[in-house]
Amino acid sequence: MRADQVLPDHINQADFNGTTVRKGTVAAFLANARIWTDAGASEAARAQAEADIVEALPALRALAVFDVFEIRDVSLRKWVDAR
């Protein structure tokens, strides 16, 4: 399956398992995970990344991202699992 078969170019969001998921949710999570795990990131950047991750978790779970992929960073994985 190709990305355009899941969300065509003209569609920006879709319903997955009862949750509205915006295009770009997975990419945004990856960017925020990089910030969260960056020891050099500022507290403000890390706090914003945390807030954005928490907001995205229902969509990521609806997509079953964590059923297929395991977060490598143990601290981030435990933090996500606790939410």
Secondary structure, 3 states (H helix, E strand, C coil): CCHHHHCCCCCCEEEECCEEEECCHHHHHHHHHHHHHCCCCCHHHHHHHHHHHHHHHHHHHHCCHHHHCCCCCHHHHHHHHCC
